[in-house]
Every structure is written in structure tokens, then in C-alpha cells.
Amino acid sequence: MSGDTASDDINEAKANMDHIYDQPDPRAYFHELRKLGYAIPGAAKPIFQKLISRLRHQRNDTVHVLDLGCSYGVNAALLKHDLSMPDLYDHWSEEDIAGIVSEELIASDRRYFSNLDEQADITVTGLDQADSAISFAEESGLLDEGLAINLETAPLPGEATENLAQVDLVTSTGCVGYLTEKSFERLLPALTKGRSPWIGNFVLRMFPFDAIEDTLTEWGYITEKLEGQTFVQRDFVSDEEQEQVLEQLHKRGIDPAGKESEGQLLAEFYLSRPANEVEATPIEHLLAA
């Protein structure tokens, strides 16, 4: 079975939120996610912050981040500003923005985010196939650049290559499964034209990471998993979704007892770096407090 076919089969176990994922603004999306306790960007934030701090010290320069599956710029909002997921939920559900049109919200958010303290030495490029979400994130000032591309079905445009060569850190918090090794095969030639970036993926346990890891290995990367830790993505939408996910986990030989069986989708963290950097500082030391 090919990697993308296998991922399609597993994705069928998850509730489909396509109808709210690419709206002109994030209000409907965040309304639904809040009910499900969607939390993975907040769980990922301290880990990404440690990686960014290490890279900043190592490279003595602005850290350029590429966020895969960026949607409305959620990871950018958390990494650039002193914000949490509850802060974003509160912000995008305020009564005074309930009745305004998307263009007004974009203008309001541009003022809101520009008035917050910003991490001056980080830039974030977002990549997602959702055109409207990318546009919102760019126009509101969360993303420094947005790339509305589906790399599963189309090659990377030539004009994107130069900027991607500057990337220091690639992040994702749930898009693996929708993105397969095919997307990484199309990204890596551009990403490794300069200095090879670190690549940090939070991956739901129902999805195998082997094919992506093998692709990264071909480009000189070693992938480490942060052992003994899982991270809550969100609650299950329904008993049916939970049953289907548990079935996929059992097929992979993964025991969900005390984890997904308790009612939440869980992810694990994989960090891929050039071999010499892994040998110098294993992941446990890298992420030590």
C-alpha cells in the first residue's frame, strides 16, 4: 500500500472539518475547536521555543520558521507573542467581533497583533493548501509570508525556493497524515539549499512516520522521537470517531489503554536534524530545562 493511500485510509477515521477549515476568518473554526479542547499548538509552544532559542544562540541571527499546515497562523501567533490557546479562543469569540465582516476583523486583528509585544528575532512563513486561511494569516500580520500550496498534488513553485533556503526550523502540529513523504520530497531540495533546517513534527499516534523519516534520512537527517511523552491534540468528536481511531491504533500494534481510550487524540514529537548535530546533542539534552 502506498504511503498516501495508507494515510487516506487512516484519515477516514478522523472527523472531517474541511467545511470550517478554509473560511475567510478563524471564528467558525475556533468555535468548533474550543468545544473539542483543541490544544496541540499550546503544548508544542514550549518545545518550539526551546528549539528556537538553541538555533538563535547557535546561528546568532533571526530564526526563520516554516510552519506546515499553518491554517490561520495559530503557531505564528503563539511563537511571536505572549499568547496561549485560551487567549486566542477568547480573542476570536469576543462579542464585539461577532457581527463584523471578515475584512473588518482582519483590520482589527492587524491592530491587535501589532500592539502586542513581538519576538523581534523570529519570522514565520506558513504553508497550507487553505487559500482563505493563508490570506487571513498574512493580512492580519501573523505570517511574514504565506504559501497556499498543496504539495501532495503539485510541485513547489520556483519563486518559493529562494526564501525557503533561509529556513532554520520547520514545524508542524498535526498535518502529518494529510502531508506525506511526497510533500517532504518536494520541500527538501529547497530547504537544504542553504543550511539544513531542523524539522520538528508533532504526529498523531495513529499515523506512521516511517516513510517521512526514510525520506529525511536520504537527505542526511537523523530523526529522534521524544520518548515517554504524548501530547493532547483534542477530544474525540464522537464515540464513532474514537472507535475508528482505536481500531487504527490496534492495527499498528499500539496500545491505547490509558491514552486514546480515555477520550483524546494524542500526538508524539519527532525531531529531525543533520547527523552531526544529533551526535553532538541528543534530543533529551537539547530539550532539557
Protein Blocks (a to p, Z undefined) as FASTA:
>chain_A
ZZklmmmmmmmmpccfklmmmcfbfklmmmmmmmnopaklmmmmmmmmmmmmmmmmmnop
acddddehklnommmmmmmpccdfklmmmmmmcfklmmpcfklmmmmmmmmmmmpccdfk
bccddddfblklmmmmmmnomambdcdddfklbccdfklmmmmmmpmbdcdehjgojacf
klmmmmmmmmmmmccddddddddfkbcfklmmmmmmmnopacdddehiacdfbdcfbfkl
mmmmmmmmmmnopafehilmnopacddddddddfklmmmmgfklmmpZZ
